[in-house]
Amino acid sequence: MSTESPIRYDFVGPQRIIFGWGRRREVGALARSLGRRVFVICGATALLDAGVLGEIAAAAGSEGVETIFLETIVHEPEVQDVDRVAAVVRDHKPRPGDFVLAVGGGAAIDLGKAVAAMATNDESPTVKDYLENVGRDLKLIQEPLPVLAMPTTAGTGAEATRNAVISSYAPPFKKSLRSEKIMPRIALVDPELTVTVPPAVTAASGMDAITQLIESSISRKAQPIPQALALEGLKKAIPAIAEAVENGRSQPAREKMAHAAMISGMCLANSGLGMAHGVAAALGVHCGVAHGVACALMLPVALRVNRQVRQAELARLAHLLFGKGPSASPEEAVDVFIAEISALCDRVGVPRRLSQLGVNAGQIPAIVRDSRGSSMSGNPRELSDEELTDILEDTL
C-alpha cells in the first residue's frame, strides 16, 4: 500500500489569454466579445499621453462598444479609491453587457477587479467589509462585471490572479479582496506596452515576478501545475531581467518578462506565496515601500530562512536554472541558487538593506504584526514573532 499522499488540487486562470507583441490592436474585437459598454481604468497618465487610451476607445468604438473612462490611478489602490470609483459605476446603472477594462500595472488591474466586484455587490458600500480579516468578511454574492486586463508592466501578474490587493493607511493594512469571481475573463498581454517602463520600475516589477515564481514553487500550498509553470517562468525571467533593465527596447527580453509575469500570477493564485510577500505588504503600509522593491529585497532573505525545509526543491532549481550538476551536494546547490539570486538583485540595482529604504528599528514591531496575512500562511517554515523580528533586525 502506497504511503504517498493523494494528489488533489484545483487550478484557476483567465478564461482566455491573448499574448504577443502588438496584440493590443485586437482589443476592439475582444471588447465586443464581452459586451457593449466598457468602463476603463488606467494606470498611468503616460498611457493617455502616448495615445493608448485613444487607441482603445477607437478600437472599441469600431466594434460598437461604448467607452466610459473612469479613473487614472498612479498609486497602489486604497479602500477610498475602490469605494469612489465603484460608486461612479453604480451611478451608471450597470446592466448585462457592461464590463471593466483595466490597463496599467498591478495597481490599475487590482482596482479594476475590485471595482467590477463592488459595482454589483452592495451589501456594504465599502470594499473594506469584503477584505480578508479587516471588515465584516462579506462574500461576493452577485457576479462581478467581467474584466479585461491589459498589463503594461511585467511584475504582479494581476491579469491572472483571483485577488485584488487593497491598502489603507488609517488604519494601516494591505489586504486582499479574494474570490474566483474576480479572475479576469480575458488577459490581453502585449509586451510592447512595457517598452517605456523606466529601468528602476522594470527591475522592481521583474523581481516581484521572480519572487512570486520562486515562493509559489516552494510554498506549503504548492501544487503540481503551478510548480511546472513556475519553472517555465524562471527559465524565461532569470536570463532576461537584466537585459530588460539595461536595454528596455529589447523585444526578446520584454516578451520573456511579460510571459514570466503572467505565469507568476497564475502560480500565486493557485499555490500561494511566502515570507517575502508577507513582509512586503507590511513594508508597504508602514514604510511606503513599493511592493516590487520590498519583494526584491526580501527574496534572498526568505531563501536563507527557508533553505533547510526546502533544500531538495531549491537544489533542483539550482540544477535546472544555473547548471549546478547532480554531483553537487544539496547544500552546495542551494548555496549556488541563493548566490545567483543575490547577484541578480545586485545587477539590476534593487536595495539589499531595509535601512536603504528608510526603515528604522522602531517600525519593526508593527511590520512583524502586519506581516501575518495570506502570503505568510504559505511560508514553508512557521516563524514566531521573535524569529521574524530577529530576521528583520538583521536586514536593517
KOLDRENZA-970570 format. One record per residue (C-alpha): z, x, y; residue number from 1. Coordinates in Angstrom, 1 decimal, m for minus. Each point is the difference from the previous one (the first is absolute). Example, Ala and Ser with C-alpha at 12.3 -4.5 7.8 and 13.67 -1.06 7.14 Angstrom:
% KOLDRENZA-970570
(rolo (7.8; 12.3; m4.5); 1)
(rolo (m0.7; 1.4; 3.4); 2)
//
This chain:
% KOLDRENZA-970570
(rolo (0.0; 0.0; 0.0); 1)
(rolo (m1.0; 1.4; 3.4); 2)
(rolo (2.8; 0.8; 2.5); 3)
(rolo (m2.4; 0.1; 2.9); 4)
(rolo (0.4; m2.7; 2.7); 5)
(rolo (m2.6; m2.7; 0.0); 6)
(rolo (m2.6; 0.3; 2.8); 7)
(rolo (0.3; m2.9; 2.5); 8)
(rolo (m1.3; m0.2; 3.5); 9)
(rolo (m1.8; m2.0; 2.7); 10)
(rolo (m2.6; 1.4; 2.3); 11)
(rolo (m1.1; m1.5; 3.3); 12)
(rolo (m2.6; 1.2; 2.5); 13)
(rolo (m2.5; m1.4; 2.5); 14)
(rolo (m2.4; m2.6; m1.5); 15)
(rolo (m2.9; 2.1; 1.3); 16)
(rolo (m0.4; 3.6; 1.2); 17)
(rolo (m3.0; 1.1; 2.1); 18)
(rolo (0.0; 3.7; 0.4); 19)
(rolo (m2.5; 2.4; 1.6); 20)
(rolo (m1.2; 1.8; 3.1); 21)
(rolo (m1.4; m2.5; 2.5); 22)
(rolo (0.8; m3.1; m2.0); 23)
(rolo (1.9; m1.5; 2.9); 24)
(rolo (m3.4; m1.4; 0.9); 25)
(rolo (0.4; m2.5; m2.8); 26)
(rolo (3.0; m1.6; 1.7); 27)
(rolo (m2.0; m3.1; 1.1); 28)
(rolo (m1.0; m1.1; m3.5); 29)
(rolo (3.5; 0.8; m1.3); 30)
(rolo (1.5; m2.0; 2.7); 31)
(rolo (m2.3; m2.9; m0.8); 32)
(rolo (1.3; 0.1; m3.6); 33)
(rolo (3.5; m0.6; 1.2); 34)
(rolo (m0.5; m2.7; 2.6); 35)
(rolo (m1.3; m1.2; 3.3); 36)
(rolo (2.6; 1.1; 2.5); 37)
(rolo (1.7; 3.4; 0.1); 38)
(rolo (3.0; 1.2; 1.8); 39)
(rolo (m0.3; 3.8; 0.8); 40)
(rolo (2.8; 2.4; 0.3); 41)
(rolo (m0.9; 3.5; 1.2); 42)
(rolo (1.9; 3.3; m0.4); 43)
(rolo (m1.2; 2.1; 3.0); 44)
(rolo (m1.5; m0.5; 3.4); 45)
(rolo (m2.4; 2.8; m1.0); 46)
(rolo (m1.7; m2.4; m2.4); 47)
(rolo (m0.7; m2.4; 2.9); 48)
(rolo (m1.2; 2.9; 2.1); 49)
(rolo (m2.3; 1.2; m2.8); 50)
(rolo (m1.5; m3.4; m0.4); 51)
(rolo (1.3; m0.6; m3.5); 52)
(rolo (1.5; m3.4; 0.8); 53)
(rolo (m3.2; m1.0; 1.7); 54)
(rolo (m1.9; 0.9; m3.1); 55)
(rolo (2.4; m2.1; m2.1); 56)
(rolo (m0.4; m3.0; 2.3); 57)
(rolo (m3.8; 0.3; 0.0); 58)
(rolo (m0.2; 0.4; m3.7); 59)
(rolo (2.3; m3.0; m0.6); 60)
(rolo (m1.8; m2.1; 2.6); 61)
(rolo (m3.4; 0.7; m1.7); 62)
(rolo (1.5; m1.6; m3.1); 63)
(rolo (1.4; m3.0; 1.8); 64)
(rolo (3.6; 1.2; 0.1); 65)
(rolo (2.0; m0.6; 3.2); 66)
(rolo (2.1; 3.0; 1.1); 67)
(rolo (3.3; m0.3; 1.7); 68)
(rolo (1.6; 3.3; 1.1); 69)
(rolo (3.8; m0.1; m0.2); 70)
(rolo (1.7; 3.4; 0.6); 71)
(rolo (m0.5; 3.7; 0.3); 72)
(rolo (3.1; 1.8; m1.4); 73)
(rolo (0.7; 3.7; 0.6); 74)
(rolo (3.4; 0.2; m1.7); 75)
(rolo (1.5; m0.9; m3.3); 76)
(rolo (0.4; m3.8; m0.1); 77)
(rolo (3.3; m1.5; 1.0); 78)
(rolo (1.5; m3.4; m0.7); 79)
(rolo (m0.8; m1.1; 3.5); 80)
(rolo (m3.7; 1.0; m0.4); 81)
(rolo (m0.4; m2.1; m3.1); 82)
(rolo (1.8; m3.0; 1.4); 83)
(rolo (m2.0; 0.1; 3.2); 84)
(rolo (m3.4; 0.4; m1.6); 85)
(rolo (0.7; m2.5; m2.7); 86)
(rolo (1.0; m2.6; 2.6); 87)
(rolo (m3.4; 0.5; 1.7); 88)
(rolo (m1.8; m0.6; m3.3); 89)
(rolo (2.0; m3.1; m0.6); 90)
(rolo (m1.0; m1.3; 3.4); 91)
(rolo (m3.6; 0.2; m1.2); 92)
(rolo (0.9; m2.5; m2.8); 93)
(rolo (m1.0; 2.1; m3.0); 94)
(rolo (m2.3; m1.8; m2.4); 95)
(rolo (m1.9; 0.7; m3.2); 96)
(rolo (m2.6; 2.6; 0.7); 97)
(rolo (2.2; 2.0; 2.3); 98)
(rolo (0.9; 3.6; m0.8); 99)
(rolo (1.3; 3.2; 1.5); 100)
(rolo (m1.9; 3.2; 0.5); 101)
(rolo (2.2; 3.1; 0.6); 102)
(rolo (m1.8; 3.2; 1.1); 103)
(rolo (2.0; 3.1; 0.6); 104)
(rolo (2.7; 2.1; m1.6); 105)
(rolo (2.9; m1.2; m2.1); 106)
(rolo (1.7; m1.6; 3.0); 107)
(rolo (m2.9; m2.3; 0.8); 108)
(rolo (m0.5; m0.9; m3.7); 109)
(rolo (3.7; m0.7; m0.6); 110)
(rolo (0.1; m2.1; 3.2); 111)
(rolo (m3.1; m1.9; m1.2); 112)
(rolo (1.5; m0.7; m3.4); 113)
(rolo (3.3; m1.2; 1.5); 114)
(rolo (m1.7; m2.2; 2.5); 115)
(rolo (m2.2; m1.5; m2.7); 116)
(rolo (3.1; m0.9; m1.9); 117)
(rolo (2.0; m1.4; 3.0); 118)
(rolo (m2.9; m2.0; 1.2); 119)
(rolo (0.4; m2.4; m2.9); 120)
(rolo (3.7; 0.4; m0.9); 121)
(rolo (2.3; m1.5; 2.6); 122)
(rolo (3.3; m0.6; m1.6); 123)
(rolo (1.3; 2.5; 2.5); 124)
(rolo (m1.7; 1.0; 3.3); 125)
(rolo (0.8; 3.7; m0.6); 126)
(rolo (m1.3; 2.3; m2.6); 127)
(rolo (3.4; 1.6; m0.2); 128)
(rolo (1.2; m2.8; m2.2); 129)
(rolo (m2.8; 0.9; m2.6); 130)
(rolo (0.7; 3.7; 0.0); 131)
(rolo (1.9; 1.8; m2.9); 132)
(rolo (3.7; 0.2; 0.5); 133)
(rolo (0.3; m0.9; 3.6); 134)
(rolo (m0.5; m3.7; 0.6); 135)
(rolo (0.2; m3.2; m2.0); 136)
(rolo (m2.1; 1.4; m2.9); 137)
(rolo (m2.5; m2.8; 0.5); 138)
(rolo (m3.1; 0.0; m2.3); 139)
(rolo (m3.6; m0.6; 0.9); 140)
(rolo (m0.7; m3.5; m1.2); 141)
(rolo (m3.3; m0.7; 1.6); 142)
(rolo (m3.0; 2.1; m0.7); 143)
(rolo (m0.5; 2.5; 2.9); 144)
(rolo (m3.4; 0.2; 1.8); 145)
(rolo (m2.3; 2.3; m1.9); 146)
(rolo (m0.1; 3.6; 1.4); 147)
(rolo (m3.0; 2.3; 0.4); 148)
(rolo (1.4; 3.6; 0.5); 149)
(rolo (m2.1; 2.8; 1.6); 150)
(rolo (2.0; 3.2; 0.1); 151)
(rolo (m0.8; 2.6; 2.7); 152)
(rolo (2.4; 2.6; m1.2); 153)
(rolo (0.4; 1.6; m3.5); 154)
(rolo (3.7; m0.3; m0.7); 155)
(rolo (2.1; m3.1; m0.7); 156)
(rolo (m2.4; m1.8; m2.3); 157)
(rolo (1.1; m3.3; 1.6); 158)
(rolo (m3.3; m1.5; m0.9); 159)
(rolo (1.1; 0.0; m3.6); 160)
(rolo (3.7; m0.8; 0.1); 161)
(rolo (1.9; m3.2; m0.4); 162)
(rolo (2.6; 0.7; 2.7); 163)
(rolo (0.1; 0.2; 3.8); 164)
(rolo (2.5; 2.4; 1.5); 165)
(rolo (1.7; m1.4; 3.1); 166)
(rolo (2.5; 1.7; 2.3); 167)
(rolo (2.8; m0.9; 2.3); 168)
(rolo (2.0; 2.2; 2.4); 169)
(rolo (2.7; m2.5; 0.9); 170)
(rolo (1.4; m0.1; m2.6); 171)
(rolo (m1.8; 3.0; m1.5); 172)
(rolo (m1.9; m0.6; m3.3); 173)
(rolo (m3.3; 0.5; m1.6); 174)
(rolo (m0.6; m2.5; m2.8); 175)
(rolo (m2.8; m1.6; m1.9); 176)
(rolo (m1.5; m3.4; m0.2); 177)
(rolo (m0.9; 0.2; m3.6); 178)
(rolo (m2.2; m2.5; m2.0); 179)
(rolo (m3.1; 0.2; m2.2); 180)
(rolo (m1.2; m2.8; 2.3); 181)
(rolo (m0.6; 2.5; 2.9); 182)
(rolo (m2.2; 2.4; m2.0); 183)
(rolo (m3.2; 0.3; 2.1); 184)
(rolo (m2.8; m2.1; m1.5); 185)
(rolo (m2.6; 2.6; 1.0); 186)
(rolo (0.5; 3.7; 0.7); 187)
(rolo (m2.9; 1.4; 2.0); 188)
(rolo (0.4; 3.7; 0.1); 189)
(rolo (m2.5; 2.0; 2.1); 190)
(rolo (1.0; 3.6; 0.2); 191)
(rolo (m2.2; 0.5; 3.0); 192)
(rolo (2.6; m2.0; 2.0); 193)
(rolo (2.5; 2.9; m0.5); 194)
(rolo (m2.2; 2.7; 1.5); 195)
(rolo (1.5; m0.2; 3.5); 196)
(rolo (3.6; 0.0; m1.2); 197)
(rolo (1.8; 3.1; 1.6); 198)
(rolo (1.0; 2.9; m2.2); 199)
(rolo (3.8; m0.6; 0.2); 200)
(rolo (m0.5; m3.7; m1.0); 201)
(rolo (m2.4; 1.0; m2.7); 202)
(rolo (2.6; 2.4; m1.4); 203)
(rolo (2.9; m2.4; 0.1); 204)
(rolo (m1.8; m3.0; m1.4); 205)
(rolo (m1.7; 2.2; m2.7); 206)
(rolo (3.4; 1.4; m1.1); 207)
(rolo (1.3; m3.6; 0.0); 208)
(rolo (m2.7; m0.8; m2.5); 209)
(rolo (0.8; 3.1; m2.1); 210)
(rolo (3.7; m0.9; 0.0); 211)
(rolo (m0.8; m3.5; m1.2); 212)
(rolo (m2.2; 1.3; m2.8); 213)
(rolo (2.7; 2.5; m1.2); 214)
(rolo (3.0; m2.3; 0.5); 215)
(rolo (m1.6; m3.0; m1.8); 216)
(rolo (m1.0; 2.3; m2.8); 217)
(rolo (3.6; 1.2; m0.7); 218)
(rolo (1.8; m3.2; 1.1); 219)
(rolo (2.4; m1.6; m2.4); 220)
(rolo (m2.3; m3.0; 0.3); 221)
(rolo (m3.1; 1.9; m0.8); 222)
(rolo (m2.7; m1.8; m2.0); 223)
(rolo (m3.0; 1.4; m1.9); 224)
(rolo (m2.9; m1.4; 2.1); 225)
(rolo (1.5; 1.3; 3.3); 226)
(rolo (0.8; 3.3; m1.6); 227)
(rolo (m3.6; 0.5; m1.0); 228)
(rolo (m1.1; m1.1; 3.5); 229)
(rolo (2.5; 2.4; 1.6); 230)
(rolo (m1.5; 2.9; m1.8); 231)
(rolo (m3.5; m1.0; 1.1); 232)
(rolo (1.3; m0.3; 3.6); 233)
(rolo (1.8; 3.4; 0.0); 234)
(rolo (m3.1; 1.7; m1.4); 235)
(rolo (m1.9; m1.3; 3.0); 236)
(rolo (2.7; 0.4; 2.7); 237)
(rolo (1.5; 3.4; m0.6); 238)
(rolo (m3.2; 2.0; 0.3); 239)
(rolo (m1.2; m2.2; 2.9); 240)
(rolo (2.8; m0.5; 2.4); 241)
(rolo (m0.2; 3.5; 1.7); 242)
(rolo (m3.7; m0.4; 0.5); 243)
(rolo (0.5; m3.5; 1.5); 244)
(rolo (2.6; 1.4; 2.4); 245)
(rolo (m2.0; 3.1; 1.0); 246)
(rolo (m3.5; m1.6; 0.0); 247)
(rolo (0.4; m3.7; 0.8); 248)
(rolo (m3.7; m0.6; m0.2); 249)
(rolo (m0.2; 1.1; m3.6); 250)
(rolo (m1.4; m3.0; m1.9); 251)
(rolo (1.1; 1.2; m3.5); 252)
(rolo (3.5; 0.7; 1.2); 253)
(rolo (0.3; m3.3; 1.8); 254)
(rolo (m1.4; m1.9; m3.0); 255)
(rolo (2.5; 1.6; m2.4); 256)
(rolo (2.9; m0.6; 2.2); 257)
(rolo (m0.9; m3.7; 0.6); 258)
(rolo (m0.5; m0.4; m3.8); 259)
(rolo (3.4; 1.6; m0.7); 260)
(rolo (1.8; m2.0; 2.6); 261)
(rolo (m1.3; m3.3; m1.4); 262)
(rolo (1.0; 1.0; m3.5); 263)
(rolo (3.4; 1.0; 1.3); 264)
(rolo (0.5; m3.6; 1.2); 265)
(rolo (m0.7; m1.4; m3.4); 266)
(rolo (2.3; 2.5; m1.6); 267)
(rolo (3.0; m0.8; 2.2); 268)
(rolo (m0.7; m3.7; m0.3); 269)
(rolo (0.3; 0.2; m3.8); 270)
(rolo (2.4; 3.0; m0.6); 271)
(rolo (2.3; 0.3; 3.0); 272)
(rolo (0.9; 3.2; 1.8); 273)
(rolo (3.1; 2.2; 0.4); 274)
(rolo (2.3; 2.0; 2.2); 275)
(rolo (m2.6; 1.3; 2.5); 276)
(rolo (m1.0; m3.5; 1.0); 277)
(rolo (3.5; m1.3; m0.1); 278)
(rolo (1.2; 2.6; 2.5); 279)
(rolo (m3.2; m0.3; 2.1); 280)
(rolo (0.7; m3.7; 0.7); 281)
(rolo (3.5; 0.9; 1.4); 282)
(rolo (m1.4; 2.9; 2.0); 283)
(rolo (m2.5; m2.4; 1.6); 284)
(rolo (2.5; m2.5; 1.3); 285)
(rolo (2.9; 2.4; 0.9); 286)
(rolo (m2.0; 3.0; 1.3); 287)
(rolo (m3.4; m1.3; 0.9); 288)
(rolo (m1.7; 2.2; m2.5); 289)
(rolo (m3.6; m1.1; m0.9); 290)
(rolo (m0.2; m1.1; m3.6); 291)
(rolo (m2.6; 2.5; m1.2); 292)
(rolo (1.8; 2.9; 1.6); 293)
(rolo (3.3; m1.0; m1.6); 294)
(rolo (m1.5; m0.4; m3.5); 295)
(rolo (m1.8; 3.4; 0.3); 296)
(rolo (3.2; 1.7; 1.0); 297)
(rolo (2.1; m1.6; m2.8); 298)
(rolo (m2.6; 0.5; m2.8); 299)
(rolo (0.9; 3.6; m1.0); 300)
(rolo (3.7; m0.9; 0.3); 301)
(rolo (m0.4; m3.0; m2.3); 302)
(rolo (m1.9; 2.1; m2.5); 303)
(rolo (2.8; 2.5; m0.2); 304)
(rolo (2.6; m2.7; m0.3); 305)
(rolo (m1.8; m1.7; m2.8); 306)
(rolo (m1.5; 2.9; m1.9); 307)
(rolo (2.6; 0.1; m2.9); 308)
(rolo (m0.5; m3.6; m0.9); 309)
(rolo (m3.8; 0.0; 0.4); 310)
(rolo (m0.7; 3.6; m1.3); 311)
(rolo (m2.6; m1.1; m2.6); 312)
(rolo (m1.9; m2.2; 2.5); 313)
(rolo (0.0; 2.6; 2.8); 314)
(rolo (m1.0; 2.8; m2.4); 315)
(rolo (m2.9; m2.1; m1.2); 316)
(rolo (m1.1; m0.6; 3.6); 317)
(rolo (0.2; 3.8; 0.6); 318)
(rolo (m2.3; 0.6; m3.0); 319)
(rolo (m2.5; m2.6; 1.0); 320)
(rolo (m0.1; 0.6; 3.8); 321)
(rolo (0.7; 3.7; 0.4); 322)
(rolo (m1.2; 1.5; m3.2); 323)
(rolo (3.4; 1.2; m1.2); 324)
(rolo (m0.8; 0.5; m3.7); 325)
(rolo (1.9; m1.6; m2.9); 326)
(rolo (1.4; 3.5; m0.9); 327)
(rolo (2.3; m0.2; 3.1); 328)
(rolo (3.4; m1.4; m0.5); 329)
(rolo (0.7; m3.4; 1.4); 330)
(rolo (2.4; 1.6; 2.5); 331)
(rolo (m2.7; 2.4; 1.2); 332)
(rolo (m2.6; m2.8; 0.3); 333)
(rolo (2.3; m2.1; 2.1); 334)
(rolo (0.7; 3.0; 2.2); 335)
(rolo (m3.7; 0.3; 0.5); 336)
(rolo (m0.4; m3.7; 0.8); 337)
(rolo (2.7; 0.0; 2.7); 338)
(rolo (m1.2; 3.3; 1.5); 339)
(rolo (m3.6; m1.3; 0.2); 340)
(rolo (1.1; m3.3; 1.7); 341)
(rolo (2.2; 1.9; 2.4); 342)
(rolo (m2.8; 2.4; 0.9); 343)
(rolo (m2.3; m3.1; 0.6); 344)
(rolo (2.6; m1.4; 2.4); 345)
(rolo (0.0; 3.3; 1.8); 346)
(rolo (m3.7; 0.2; 0.2); 347)
(rolo (m0.5; m3.4; 1.5); 348)
(rolo (2.9; 0.6; 2.5); 349)
(rolo (2.5; m2.6; m0.9); 350)
(rolo (3.7; 0.7; 0.9); 351)
(rolo (2.3; 1.4; m2.7); 352)
(rolo (3.4; m0.5; 1.6); 353)
(rolo (1.6; m3.2; 1.3); 354)
(rolo (1.2; 1.8; 3.1); 355)
(rolo (m3.7; 0.6; 1.0); 356)
(rolo (m0.2; m3.8; 0.4); 357)
(rolo (3.1; m0.2; 2.1); 358)
(rolo (2.3; m1.2; m2.8); 359)
(rolo (3.6; 1.0; 0.4); 360)
(rolo (3.0; 0.1; m2.3); 361)
(rolo (1.6; m3.0; 1.7); 362)
(rolo (m2.9; m2.2; m1.1); 363)
(rolo (0.2; 0.8; m3.7); 364)
(rolo (2.6; m2.6; m1.0); 365)
(rolo (m2.2; m2.8; 1.4); 366)
(rolo (m3.1; 1.5; m1.7); 367)
(rolo (1.9; 0.2; m3.3); 368)
(rolo (1.1; m3.6; 0.3); 369)
(rolo (m3.4; m1.4; 0.8); 370)
(rolo (m1.9; 2.0; m2.6); 371)
(rolo (1.1; m2.4; m2.7); 372)
(rolo (m3.1; m2.2; m0.1); 373)
(rolo (m2.7; m0.9; m2.5); 374)
(rolo (m1.5; 3.5; 0.1); 375)
(rolo (3.3; 1.7; m0.9); 376)
(rolo (0.5; m2.3; m2.9); 377)
(rolo (m3.0; 1.7; m1.7); 378)
(rolo (1.3; 3.5; 0.3); 379)
(rolo (0.3; 1.7; m3.4); 380)
(rolo (3.6; 1.1; 0.8); 381)
(rolo (2.9; m2.0; 1.1); 382)
(rolo (1.3; 1.6; 3.2); 383)
(rolo (3.5; m0.7; 1.4); 384)
(rolo (0.5; m0.2; 3.7); 385)
(rolo (1.7; 3.4; m0.2); 386)
(rolo (m2.9; 1.6; m1.8); 387)
(rolo (m2.5; m1.5; 2.5); 388)
(rolo (2.1; 1.2; 2.9); 389)
(rolo (0.0; 3.5; m1.4); 390)
(rolo (m3.7; m0.1; m0.5); 391)
(rolo (m0.7; m1.1; 3.6); 392)
(rolo (2.4; 2.5; 1.5); 393)
(rolo (m1.7; 2.8; m1.9); 394)
(rolo (m3.3; m1.3; 1.4); 395)
(rolo (1.1; 0.1; 3.7); 396)
//
